[in-house]
Amino acid sequence: MDKFSALKSFVEVANTGSYTQAAEQLNLSRVKVTRHIKLLEDWLKVRLLHRTTRRVSLTAPGQELLIKCEHILNEMTHLESVAHTHNTELVGDIRIATPIGLGQNMLYDTLSEFTQRYPKVTVQLVMSDSNAQLVEEHIDVALRYTSQPDDTLIARKLMRIDSVLCCSSRYIEQHGLLTTPAQLLAHNCLIHFPQNTWSFIEHNQLSSIKVQGNIKANDVTVLLKACIDGLGIAYLPCDLANKYLISGELSQLLPSIILPSMSLWAVYLSRSYQRPAVRAFIDHLAQQWQTDISAPK
């Protein structure tokens, strides 16, 4: 029996609660995963899982053994990682979920460096401004802007990214400058739906305004383009806006007022082992993105 593969099948079923999802994650047939669990139970002489038509759950021995199995897999993965530090021929597939603006800009540059360093790693980007479902969409690592990541996932903080309120000089010429956030109610705001509430910090107090506008999109890069074209005011992350603030295509509004910042996190499933290619990619991001991003002075 391939005990290593059987351990992986058991841990995957335990974490997903499904033979079908485990099989999809491992790129195996459901029959193969079922056989792995049966062989493992026969070898250990203990029942690991309760199976019903609706759900799969761990037995008491299964709960105890899951921790040990994850530790074994973690040690095996660590051995592979140590070996790969002496071998640039890192191989494997990585499926990454990322916000669209991040994927088209900052992530692309970092990804280019990673794939040149490890040409035998295949990277698949799933770009959406909605949070991907890691199990259902077979995501190895998701990049998310959030102040607090989902506590059901393992998360690694990469950097802090501030936000900026901005518009083009054309918009300013036509509509004038803002002096207070409240004046946004009289302006056309470019909305990243479904969120139409913008927050500000004045005198250490958090306030929010429900804005209105005639352009709404679930892709922040569309709002960036509309902002550059003079169609309204946008609330943008600095990793996306700074290039245009520096070039003068956009101007920052209300620079003395603080906009709540968000952190960029790499999140992945709650398991204690990772494939070497996935671990190398997360380490690469952490190394490249050590500096927080604020609006240019």
C-alpha contacts under 8 A as a table, 3 or more apart, distances in Angstrom:
res1	aa1	res2	aa2	distance
1	M	6	A	7.99
1	M	39	L	7.47
2	D	5	S	5.56
2	D	6	A	6.32
3	K	6	A	4.91
3	K	7	L	6.04
3	K	40	L	7.46
4	F	7	L	5.18
4	F	8	K	6.34
4	F	73	L	7.80
5	S	8	K	5.05
5	S	9	S	6.23
5	S	36	H	7.44
6	A	9	S	5.10
6	A	10	F	6.23
6	A	33	V	7.69
6	A	36	H	4.70
6	A	37	I	6.41
6	A	39	L	7.62
6	A	40	L	6.31
7	L	10	F	5.12
7	L	11	V	6.19
7	L	36	H	7.97
7	L	40	L	7.58
7	L	69	C	6.34
7	L	73	L	7.69
8	K	11	V	5.23
8	K	12	E	6.04
8	K	73	L	7.45
9	S	12	E	5.13
9	S	13	V	6.12
9	S	22	A	6.84
9	S	23	A	7.73
9	S	26	L	7.55
9	S	33	V	5.77
9	S	36	H	6.53
9	S	37	I	6.94
10	F	13	V	5.24
10	F	14	A	6.09
10	F	36	H	7.56
10	F	37	I	6.01
10	F	66	L	7.91
11	V	14	A	5.04
11	V	15	N	6.10
11	V	66	L	6.45
11	V	69	C	7.11
11	V	70	E	6.83
12	E	15	N	5.18
12	E	16	T	6.04
12	E	22	A	5.15
12	E	25	Q	7.76
12	E	26	L	7.99
13	V	16	T	5.28
13	V	17	G	5.33
13	V	18	S	5.40
13	V	19	Y	5.53
13	V	21	Q	7.58
13	V	22	A	5.17
13	V	56	V	7.96
14	A	17	G	5.30
14	A	18	S	7.58
14	A	56	V	7.80
14	A	57	S	7.07
14	A	58	L	6.77
14	A	66	L	7.62
15	N	270	S	7.51
15	N	271	R	7.41
16	T	19	Y	7.96
16	T	21	Q	6.54
16	T	22	A	6.41
16	T	135	V	7.27
17	G	21	Q	7.98
17	G	55	R	6.74
17	G	56	V	5.20
17	G	57	S	6.46
18	S	21	Q	5.34
18	S	22	A	6.07
18	S	55	R	6.99
18	S	56	V	6.12
19	Y	22	A	5.10
19	Y	23	A	6.06
19	Y	30	R	6.20
19	Y	33	V	6.84
19	Y	34	T	7.11
19	Y	56	V	8.00
20	T	23	A	5.14
20	T	24	E	6.33
20	T	30	R	5.69
21	Q	24	E	5.04
21	Q	25	Q	6.13
21	Q	135	V	7.31
21	Q	136	E	7.38
22	A	25	Q	5.08
22	A	26	L	6.16
22	A	30	R	7.97
22	A	33	V	7.60
23	A	26	L	5.17
23	A	27	N	5.77
23	A	28	L	4.82
23	A	29	S	5.59
23	A	30	R	5.26
23	A	32	K	7.92
23	A	33	V	6.13
24	E	27	N	4.96
24	E	28	L	6.33
24	E	29	S	7.55
24	E	138	H	7.71
25	Q	28	L	7.81
25	Q	135	V	7.66
25	Q	138	H	6.08
28	L	32	K	6.37
28	L	33	V	6.88
29	S	32	K	5.16
29	S	33	V	6.53
30	R	33	V	5.18
30	R	34	T	6.15
31	V	34	T	5.08
31	V	35	R	6.12
32	K	35	R	5.05
32	K	36	H	6.20
33	V	36	H	4.99
33	V	37	I	6.38
34	T	37	I	5.26
34	T	38	K	6.27
35	R	38	K	5.05
35	R	39	L	6.07
36	H	39	L	5.21
36	H	40	L	6.08
37	I	40	L	5.06
37	I	41	E	6.11
38	K	41	E	5.15
38	K	42	D	6.12
39	L	42	D	5.04
39	L	43	W	6.04
40	L	43	W	5.04
40	L	44	L	6.08
41	E	44	L	5.15
41	E	45	K	5.47
41	E	46	V	5.38
41	E	47	R	5.72
41	E	48	L	6.50
42	D	45	K	4.93
42	D	46	V	7.06
46	V	61	P	7.31
47	R	50	H	7.90
47	R	59	T	6.96
47	R	61	P	7.30
47	R	62	G	7.13
48	L	58	L	6.05
48	L	59	T	5.44
48	L	60	A	7.79
48	L	61	P	6.21
48	L	62	G	4.16
48	L	63	Q	7.81
49	L	56	V	6.63
49	L	57	S	5.62
49	L	58	L	4.54
49	L	59	T	5.27
49	L	62	G	6.35
50	H	56	V	5.70
50	H	57	S	5.16
50	H	58	L	5.96
50	H	59	T	6.15
51	R	55	R	6.38
51	R	56	V	4.85
51	R	57	S	6.80
52	T	55	R	5.45
52	T	56	V	6.39
58	L	61	P	7.81
58	L	62	G	5.17
58	L	63	Q	5.71
59	T	62	G	4.80
59	T	63	Q	6.18
60	A	63	Q	5.21
60	A	64	E	6.56
61	P	64	E	5.16
61	P	65	L	6.07
62	G	65	L	5.04
62	G	66	L	5.86
63	Q	66	L	5.22
63	Q	67	I	7.01
64	E	67	I	5.87
64	E	68	K	7.05
65	L	68	K	5.06
65	L	69	C	5.98
66	L	69	C	5.04
66	L	70	E	6.06
67	I	70	E	5.26
67	I	71	H	6.24
68	K	71	H	5.02
68	K	72	I	6.26
69	C	72	I	5.05
69	C	73	L	6.21
70	E	73	L	5.09
70	E	74	N	5.95
70	E	271	R	7.35
70	E	272	S	5.88
70	E	273	Y	6.70
71	H	74	N	4.99
71	H	75	E	6.19
71	H	272	S	7.08
71	H	273	Y	7.86
72	I	75	E	5.16
72	I	76	M	6.24
73	L	76	M	4.97
73	L	77	T	6.07
73	L	272	S	7.95
73	L	273	Y	6.08
74	N	77	T	5.09
74	N	78	H	6.06
74	N	272	S	6.04
74	N	273	Y	4.44
74	N	274	Q	7.29
75	E	78	H	4.95
75	E	79	L	6.23
76	M	79	L	5.14
76	M	80	E	6.41
77	T	80	E	5.01
77	T	81	S	6.17
77	T	273	Y	6.55
77	T	274	Q	6.64
77	T	275	R	6.34
77	T	276	P	6.57
78	H	81	S	4.94
78	H	82	V	6.14
78	H	276	P	7.92
79	L	82	V	5.13
79	L	83	A	6.25
80	E	83	A	5.10
80	E	84	H	6.16
80	E	276	P	6.61
81	S	84	H	4.98
81	S	85	T	6.35
81	S	276	P	5.42
82	V	85	T	5.31
82	V	86	H	7.30
83	A	86	H	5.67
83	A	87	N	6.63
84	H	87	N	4.58
84	H	88	T	6.51
84	H	89	E	7.32
84	H	90	L	6.29
84	H	276	P	7.83
85	T	88	T	7.09
87	N	90	L	6.91
88	T	117	R	7.42
88	T	118	Y	6.51
89	E	118	Y	6.52
89	E	119	P	7.84
89	E	120	K	6.73
90	L	118	Y	5.91
90	L	120	K	6.43
90	L	121	V	6.56
90	L	276	P	7.67
90	L	277	A	6.54
91	V	118	Y	7.39
91	V	120	K	4.95
91	V	121	V	4.70
91	V	122	T	7.76
91	V	277	A	6.51
92	G	120	K	7.01
92	G	121	V	4.95
92	G	122	T	6.28
92	G	277	A	5.91
93	D	121	V	5.75
93	D	122	T	4.71
93	D	123	V	5.93
93	D	124	Q	7.71
93	D	277	A	7.21
94	I	121	V	7.44
94	I	122	T	6.26
94	I	123	V	4.93
94	I	124	Q	6.21
94	I	139	I	8.00
94	I	140	D	6.18
94	I	141	V	7.93
94	I	277	A	7.00
94	I	278	V	6.16
95	R	123	V	6.04
95	R	124	Q	4.78
95	R	125	L	6.11
95	R	126	V	7.28
95	R	138	H	7.21
95	R	139	I	5.22
95	R	140	D	5.31
95	R	141	V	6.85
96	I	123	V	7.35
96	I	124	Q	6.12
96	I	125	L	4.99
96	I	126	V	5.94
96	I	139	I	5.90
96	I	140	D	6.08
96	I	141	V	5.20
96	I	142	A	5.61
96	I	143	L	7.65
97	A	125	L	5.98
97	A	126	V	4.63
97	A	127	M	5.83
97	A	128	S	7.39
97	A	132	A	6.42
97	A	139	I	6.53
97	A	141	V	6.51
97	A	142	A	4.47
97	A	143	L	6.18
98	T	102	L	6.67
98	T	103	G	5.86
98	T	125	L	7.12
98	T	126	V	6.29
98	T	127	M	5.02
98	T	128	S	6.31
98	T	129	D	7.42
98	T	142	A	5.97
98	T	143	L	5.04
98	T	144	R	6.89
99	P	102	L	5.41
99	P	103	G	6.11
99	P	127	M	5.56
99	P	128	S	5.05
99	P	129	D	4.59
99	P	130	S	7.40
99	P	143	L	7.16
99	P	144	R	7.11
100	I	103	G	5.09
100	I	104	Q	6.15
100	I	127	M	5.00
100	I	128	S	5.30
100	I	129	D	5.94
100	I	219	D	6.57
100	I	220	V	7.38
100	I	221	T	7.26
101	G	104	Q	5.26
101	G	105	N	6.20
101	G	219	D	7.46
101	G	220	V	6.27
101	G	221	T	5.49
101	G	240	L	6.79
102	L	105	N	5.33
102	L	106	M	5.55
102	L	107	L	5.60
102	L	108	Y	7.86
102	L	239	D	7.79
102	L	240	L	7.40
103	G	106	M	6.66
103	G	107	L	4.95
103	G	108	Y	5.79
103	G	125	L	7.83
103	G	127	M	6.65
104	Q	107	L	6.77
104	Q	108	Y	5.87
105	N	108	Y	5.48
105	N	109	D	6.94
105	N	240	L	7.35
106	M	109	D	5.67
106	M	110	T	6.75
106	M	239	D	7.15
107	L	110	T	5.18
107	L	111	L	5.86
108	Y	111	L	4.98
108	Y	112	S	6.00
109	D	112	S	5.16
109	D	113	E	6.61
110	T	113	E	5.30
110	T	114	F	6.37
110	T	285	L	7.17
110	T	288	Q	7.16
111	L	114	F	4.97
111	L	115	T	6.14
112	S	115	T	5.41
112	S	116	Q	6.21
113	E	116	Q	5.25
113	E	117	R	6.25
114	F	117	R	5.15
114	F	118	Y	6.10
114	F	281	F	7.27
114	F	284	H	7.19
115	T	118	Y	4.89
115	T	119	P	5.08
115	T	120	K	7.80
115	T	121	V	6.71
115	T	122	T	7.91
115	T	123	V	7.98
116	Q	119	P	5.40
118	Y	121	V	5.73
119	P	122	T	7.69
121	V	277	A	7.01
128	S	131	N	7.30
128	S	132	A	7.69
128	S	219	D	7.55
129	D	218	N	6.30
129	D	219	D	6.11
129	D	220	V	7.77
130	S	218	N	7.92
131	N	144	R	7.54
132	A	137	E	6.99
132	A	139	I	7.72
132	A	142	A	7.34
133	Q	136	E	5.54
133	Q	137	E	5.69
133	Q	138	H	7.94
133	Q	139	I	7.45
134	L	137	E	5.46
134	L	138	H	5.62
134	L	139	I	4.60
134	L	140	D	7.07
134	L	141	V	7.73
134	L	142	A	7.58
134	L	268	Y	7.30
134	L	269	L	7.00
135	V	138	H	5.12
135	V	139	I	6.52
135	V	269	L	7.77
136	E	139	I	7.94
139	I	142	A	6.81
139	I	268	Y	7.79
140	D	268	Y	6.16
140	D	269	L	7.57
140	D	278	V	6.98
141	V	266	A	6.34
141	V	267	V	5.62
141	V	268	Y	4.82
141	V	269	L	7.90
141	V	278	V	7.54
142	A	266	A	5.65
142	A	267	V	5.22
142	A	268	Y	6.39
143	L	264	L	6.79
143	L	265	W	5.61
143	L	266	A	4.71
143	L	267	V	6.38
144	R	264	L	5.58
144	R	265	W	5.31
144	R	266	A	6.59
144	R	267	V	7.45
145	Y	262	M	5.91
145	Y	263	S	5.51
145	Y	264	L	4.56
145	Y	265	W	6.43
146	T	149	P	6.09
146	T	262	M	5.39
146	T	263	S	5.51
146	T	264	L	6.48
146	T	265	W	7.33
147	S	261	S	7.88
147	S	262	M	5.26
147	S	263	S	5.74
149	P	153	L	7.62
149	P	155	A	6.77
149	P	265	W	7.53
149	P	267	V	7.78
150	D	153	L	5.72
151	D	154	I	7.35
152	T	269	L	7.88
152	T	270	S	6.63
153	L	267	V	6.29
153	L	268	Y	5.82
153	L	269	L	5.21
153	L	270	S	5.02
154	I	267	V	5.58
154	I	268	Y	5.41
154	I	269	L	6.02
154	I	270	S	5.36
154	I	271	R	7.74
155	A	265	W	6.28
155	A	266	A	5.65
155	A	267	V	4.30
155	A	268	Y	6.55
156	R	265	W	5.51
156	R	266	A	5.18
156	R	267	V	6.36
157	K	263	S	7.00
157	K	264	L	6.23
157	K	265	W	4.47
157	K	266	A	6.45
158	L	263	S	7.37
158	L	264	L	5.59
158	L	265	W	5.40
158	L	266	A	6.92
158	L	285	L	7.27
158	L	286	A	5.47
158	L	289	W	6.17
158	L	290	Q	6.66
159	M	263	S	5.73
159	M	264	L	5.47
159	M	265	W	7.40
159	M	289	W	6.32
159	M	290	Q	6.13
159	M	291	T	6.39
159	M	292	D	5.17
159	M	293	I	7.67
160	R	261	S	6.92
160	R	262	M	5.96
160	R	263	S	4.23
160	R	264	L	6.15
160	R	291	T	7.90
160	R	292	D	4.78
160	R	293	I	6.36
161	I	237	P	6.63
161	I	238	C	6.37
161	I	239	D	6.88
161	I	261	S	5.90
161	I	262	M	5.51
161	I	263	S	5.67
161	I	264	L	6.90
161	I	292	D	5.89
161	I	293	I	4.86
161	I	294	S	6.39
162	D	237	P	6.03
162	D	238	C	5.66
162	D	259	L	7.28
162	D	260	P	7.02
162	D	261	S	4.32
162	D	262	M	6.28
162	D	293	I	6.17
162	D	294	S	5.15
162	D	295	A	7.04
163	S	235	Y	6.79
163	S	236	L	5.47
163	S	237	P	4.22
163	S	238	C	5.21
163	S	259	L	6.03
163	S	260	P	7.01
163	S	261	S	5.92
163	S	262	M	7.78
163	S	294	S	7.50
163	S	295	A	7.53
164	V	235	Y	5.76
164	V	236	L	5.44
164	V	237	P	6.25
164	V	238	C	6.21
164	V	241	A	7.60
164	V	252	Q	6.67
164	V	253	L	7.72
164	V	259	L	6.79
164	V	295	A	6.78
165	L	233	I	7.09
165	L	234	A	5.84
165	L	235	Y	4.63
165	L	236	L	6.46
165	L	252	Q	5.81
165	L	253	L	5.35
165	L	254	L	7.15
166	C	227	C	7.70
166	C	233	I	5.79
166	C	234	A	5.55
166	C	235	Y	6.58
166	C	236	L	7.55
166	C	250	L	6.29
166	C	251	S	5.44
166	C	252	Q	4.45
166	C	253	L	5.21
167	C	171	Y	6.42
167	C	172	I	7.29
167	C	227	C	5.52
167	C	228	I	6.78
167	C	230	G	6.76
167	C	232	G	6.43
167	C	233	I	4.87
167	C	234	A	6.40
167	C	250	L	5.38
167	C	251	S	5.61
167	C	252	Q	6.86
167	C	253	L	7.32
168	S	171	Y	5.29
168	S	172	I	6.54
168	S	227	C	6.31
168	S	228	I	5.46
168	S	229	D	7.06
168	S	230	G	5.26
168	S	249	E	6.09
168	S	250	L	4.54
168	S	251	S	5.90
169	S	172	I	4.98
169	S	173	E	6.17
169	S	230	G	7.40
169	S	249	E	7.36
169	S	250	L	6.74
169	S	251	S	6.76
170	R	173	E	5.16
170	R	174	Q	6.38
170	R	229	D	7.95
170	R	230	G	5.46
171	Y	174	Q	5.19
171	Y	175	H	5.92
171	Y	176	G	7.46
171	Y	230	G	4.80
171	Y	231	L	6.83
171	Y	232	G	6.65
172	I	175	H	5.22
172	I	176	G	4.59
172	I	177	L	5.77
173	E	176	G	5.80
175	H	187	H	7.87
177	L	253	L	7.49
178	L	181	P	7.31
178	L	183	Q	6.37
178	L	184	L	7.52
178	L	253	L	6.74
178	L	254	L	6.76
179	T	183	Q	7.33
179	T	254	L	6.50
180	T	183	Q	5.71
180	T	184	L	7.82
180	T	254	L	7.08
181	P	184	L	5.63
181	P	200	F	7.73
181	P	209	I	7.79
181	P	254	L	7.70
182	A	185	L	6.13
182	A	209	I	7.31
183	Q	186	A	5.67
183	Q	187	H	7.15
184	L	187	H	5.07
184	L	188	N	7.66
184	L	189	C	7.46
184	L	211	V	6.84
185	L	210	K	7.96
185	L	211	V	6.04
185	L	212	Q	7.05
187	H	212	Q	7.80
187	H	213	G	7.64
187	H	232	G	7.46
187	H	233	I	7.57
188	N	212	Q	6.41
188	N	213	G	4.60
188	N	214	N	6.84
188	N	231	L	7.63
188	N	232	G	5.09
188	N	233	I	6.39
189	C	211	V	6.40
189	C	212	Q	5.71
189	C	213	G	4.53
189	C	214	N	7.48
189	C	215	I	7.63
189	C	232	G	5.34
189	C	233	I	4.80
189	C	234	A	6.13
190	L	212	Q	7.84
190	L	213	G	5.75
190	L	214	N	7.21
190	L	215	I	5.44
190	L	216	K	6.04
190	L	223	L	6.00
190	L	226	A	7.72
190	L	227	C	7.48
190	L	232	G	5.85
190	L	233	I	5.77
190	L	234	A	5.16
190	L	235	Y	7.73
191	I	195	Q	7.18
191	I	196	N	5.87
191	I	211	V	7.91
191	I	212	Q	7.52
191	I	213	G	6.70
191	I	215	I	6.42
191	I	216	K	4.64
191	I	217	A	6.45
191	I	223	L	7.34
191	I	234	A	7.24
192	H	195	Q	5.94
192	H	196	N	6.85
192	H	216	K	5.85
192	H	217	A	5.23
192	H	218	N	5.43
192	H	219	D	6.95
192	H	220	V	6.27
192	H	223	L	7.38
193	F	196	N	6.23
193	F	216	K	6.01
193	F	217	A	5.78
193	F	218	N	5.45
194	P	218	N	7.45
196	N	210	K	5.77
196	N	211	V	5.78
196	N	212	Q	7.27
197	T	208	S	6.32
197	T	209	I	5.49
197	T	210	K	4.36
197	T	211	V	6.11
198	W	208	S	5.51
198	W	209	I	5.39
198	W	210	K	6.45
198	W	211	V	7.07
198	W	235	Y	7.65
199	S	206	L	6.89
199	S	207	S	5.67
199	S	208	S	4.28
199	S	209	I	6.50
199	S	259	L	6.48
199	S	260	P	6.85
200	F	206	L	5.74
200	F	207	S	5.36
200	F	208	S	6.23
200	F	257	I	6.90
200	F	258	I	5.93
200	F	259	L	4.83
200	F	260	P	6.50
201	I	204	N	5.86
201	I	205	Q	5.31
201	I	206	L	4.52
201	I	207	S	6.25
201	I	257	I	6.42
201	I	258	I	5.10
201	I	259	L	6.05
201	I	260	P	6.98
202	E	205	Q	5.24
202	E	206	L	6.58
202	E	207	S	7.55
202	E	257	I	6.12
202	E	258	I	6.85
213	G	216	K	7.27
213	G	232	G	7.89
215	I	223	L	7.80
216	K	223	L	7.69
217	A	220	V	6.90
217	A	222	V	6.83
217	A	223	L	6.88
219	D	222	V	5.70
219	D	223	L	7.12
220	V	223	L	5.08
220	V	224	L	6.27
220	V	236	L	7.66
221	T	224	L	4.89
221	T	225	K	6.32
222	V	225	K	5.23
222	V	226	A	6.27
223	L	226	A	5.01
223	L	227	C	6.00
223	L	234	A	6.78
224	L	227	C	5.04
224	L	228	I	6.27
224	L	234	A	7.13
224	L	236	L	7.56
224	L	241	A	7.58
225	K	228	I	5.11
225	K	229	D	6.19
226	A	229	D	5.02
226	A	230	G	6.47
226	A	231	L	5.39
226	A	232	G	6.95
227	C	230	G	5.27
227	C	231	L	5.58
227	C	232	G	5.48
227	C	233	I	6.08
227	C	234	A	6.17
227	C	250	L	7.77
228	I	231	L	7.58
228	I	249	E	6.32
228	I	250	L	6.29
236	L	240	L	6.93
236	L	241	A	6.24
237	P	240	L	5.66
237	P	241	A	6.29
238	C	241	A	4.85
238	C	242	N	5.27
238	C	293	I	6.40
238	C	294	S	6.05
238	C	295	A	5.86
239	D	242	N	6.05
239	D	243	K	8.00
239	D	293	I	6.46
240	L	243	K	7.01
241	A	244	Y	5.60
241	A	245	L	6.25
241	A	250	L	7.94
242	N	245	L	4.91
242	N	246	I	6.02
242	N	295	A	6.26
242	N	296	P	6.61
243	K	246	I	5.35
243	K	247	S	6.33
244	Y	247	S	4.99
244	Y	248	G	6.00
244	Y	249	E	5.12
244	Y	250	L	5.43
245	L	248	G	5.18
245	L	249	E	6.18
245	L	250	L	4.83
245	L	251	S	5.73
245	L	252	Q	7.04
245	L	296	P	7.36
246	I	249	E	7.80
246	I	296	P	6.97
247	S	250	L	7.59
248	G	251	S	6.51
252	Q	255	P	6.24
254	L	257	I	5.63
255	P	258	I	7.46
266	A	282	I	7.16
271	R	274	Q	7.75
274	Q	278	V	6.37
274	Q	279	R	6.05
275	R	278	V	5.43
275	R	279	R	6.30
276	P	279	R	5.10
276	P	280	A	5.97
277	A	280	A	5.09
277	A	281	F	6.17
278	V	281	F	5.12
278	V	282	I	6.35
279	R	282	I	5.27
279	R	283	D	6.15
280	A	283	D	5.09
280	A	284	H	6.02
281	F	284	H	4.97
281	F	285	L	6.32
282	I	285	L	5.14
282	I	286	A	6.25
283	D	286	A	5.08
283	D	287	Q	6.16
284	H	287	Q	5.16
284	H	288	Q	6.15
285	L	288	Q	5.15
285	L	289	W	5.80
286	A	289	W	5.34
286	A	290	Q	6.20
287	Q	290	Q	6.04
289	W	292	D	7.72
